[in-house]
Amino acid sequence: MTQLFLGLGSNIEPQRYLTLGLGELESLLGPLRLSPVYEGAAIGFNGAPFWNLVVEASTSLSVGELQAALRAIEYAHGRPQNASRNSPRSLDIDILIYGDLSGVVDGVVLPRGEILENAFVLRPLAELAPDDRHPVNGRTYRDLWNAYDAAAQPLQAVSLEA
C-alpha cells in the first residue's frame, strides 16, 4: 500500500460536492484522514470562492489507475470533461503526493507543483502531515507553511457540517 495525499476543491455547491466526493473516495480507498476545510478566492480567474481540503489515504492502485478513478468521480459529479484549468467546478480532485515518487508518472506530475505555490494546498497539507517531507526539496510541510506568505492568499476555515 502506498501513502498518498489528494487535494479536493469545489466552488459550485462546495458543501454538497465535497461531501459527495469524500464518500466516493472512502469507497475507493478506505479510511481517510481529512485536513480542515478552507475557503479562499479563485486563483487565475474571477469566480466564486473555492472550498479546499487535503485527504490522506493509502492505495494499491497505480498512479494511472488512481488518476482514472479520480477523473471518473469528478465527471460523475458534474465536472465537464473539457473543463479548463481555471474555471468553476463542482469537484476537483488532484493527486498531490504519491509515496515518494517524483517526476512524471503515468502522465501525472508528482509531487504536484501547487503544494509549493498555493496556500489552499500547502496549509491543509501542513496541518494534516506537518512532519512529513516534500519528496523533492526534503523540507517538512510545517516548515514550508511557516515560510509561506500567507497574506498573499488569505484563507478562512469553514465546516462541511450542515
VENDALIN-V702626 format. One record per residue. N is the residue number from 1. RES is the residue in three letters. PSI is psi as a letter, one per 20 degrees, with the letter a starting at -180 (999 if undefined). OMEGA is omega in whole degrees, 0 to 359 (NA if undefined). Layout:
BEGIN
<<N;RES;PSI;OMEGA> <N;RES;PSI;OMEGA>>
END
This chain:
BEGIN
<<1;MET;p;180> <2;THR;p;175> <3;GLN;p;179> <4;LEU;q;175> <5;PHE;p;179> <6;LEU;q;171> <7;GLY;p;178> <8;LEU;q;177> <9;GLY;q;177> <10;SER;q;170> <11;ASN;j;172> <12;ILE;o;185> <13;GLU;l;189> <14;PRO;h;180> <15;GLN;g;180> <16;ARG;g;189> <17;TYR;h;176> <18;LEU;g;178> <19;THR;g;177> <20;LEU;g;180> <21;GLY;g;179> <22;LEU;h;176> <23;GLY;g;178> <24;GLU;g;179> <25;LEU;h;179> <26;GLU;h;176> <27;SER;h;182> <28;LEU;g;192> <29;LEU;i;184> <30;GLY;b;185> <31;PRO;p;181> <32;LEU;q;166> <33;ARG;p;185> <34;LEU;q;171> <35;SER;r;166> <36;PRO;r;178> <37;VAL;p;181> <38;TYR;q;173> <39;GLU;p;177> <40;GLY;r;181> <41;ALA;q;172> <42;ALA;p;180> <43;ILE;p;175> <44;GLY;i;177> <45;PHE;r;176> <46;ASN;p;180> <47;GLY;r;178> <48;ALA;q;177> <49;PRO;q;176> <50;PHE;q;165> <51;TRP;p;182> <52;ASN;q;171> <53;LEU;r;176> <54;VAL;q;181> <55;VAL;p;173> <56;GLU;p;179> <57;ALA;a;174> <58;SER;q;180> <59;THR;q;170> <60;SER;i;177> <61;LEU;q;172> <62;SER;r;177> <63;VAL;g;181> <64;GLY;g;178> <65;GLU;g;179> <66;LEU;g;180> <67;GLN;g;179> <68;ALA;g;179> <69;ALA;h;179> <70;LEU;g;178> <71;ARG;g;179> <72;ALA;h;178> <73;ILE;g;178> <74;GLU;g;183> <75;TYR;h;179> <76;ALA;i;181> <77;HIS;k;166> <78;GLY;j;178> <79;ARG;p;178> <80;PRO;q;181> <81;GLN;i;180> <82;ASN;k;183> <83;ALA;p;177> <84;SER;q;183> <85;ARG;g;182> <86;ASN;m;181> <87;SER;r;176> <88;PRO;q;177> <89;ARG;q;178> <90;SER;h;181> <91;LEU;p;177> <92;ASP;p;179> <93;ILE;p;182> <94;ASP;q;172> <95;ILE;o;179> <96;LEU;g;184> <97;ILE;p;175> <98;TYR;n;185> <99;GLY;c;178> <100;ASP;k;182> <101;LEU;q;173> <102;SER;q;184> <103;GLY;a;179> <104;VAL;o;181> <105;VAL;o;181> <106;ASP;k;178> <107;GLY;j;181> <108;VAL;p;178> <109;VAL;p;180> <110;LEU;q;344> <111;PRO;q;183> <112;ARG;p;183> <113;GLY;h;182> <114;GLU;i;179> <115;ILE;g;184> <116;LEU;i;187> <117;GLU;h;191> <118;ASN;p;179> <119;ALA;h;183> <120;PHE;i;174> <121;VAL;g;187> <122;LEU;g;183> <123;ARG;g;179> <124;PRO;h;177> <125;LEU;g;179> <126;ALA;h;179> <127;GLU;h;181> <128;LEU;h;185> <129;ALA;m;188> <130;PRO;h;184> <131;ASP;i;174> <132;ASP;q;184> <133;ARG;q;175> <134;HIS;p;186> <135;PRO;i;181> <136;VAL;g;185> <137;ASN;i;174> <138;GLY;i;180> <139;ARG;q;177> <140;THR;q;179> <141;TYR;h;175> <142;ARG;g;180> <143;ASP;g;179> <144;LEU;g;179> <145;TRP;g;180> <146;ASN;h;180> <147;ALA;i;184> <148;TYR;q;176> <149;ASP;n;185> <150;ALA;h;180> <151;ALA;h;181> <152;ALA;h;179> <153;GLN;m;184> <154;PRO;q;178> <155;LEU;q;176> <156;GLN;p;178> <157;ALA;p;175> <158;VAL;r;181> <159;SER;p;174> <160;LEU;i;180> <161;GLU;p;181> <162;ALA;999;NA>>
END
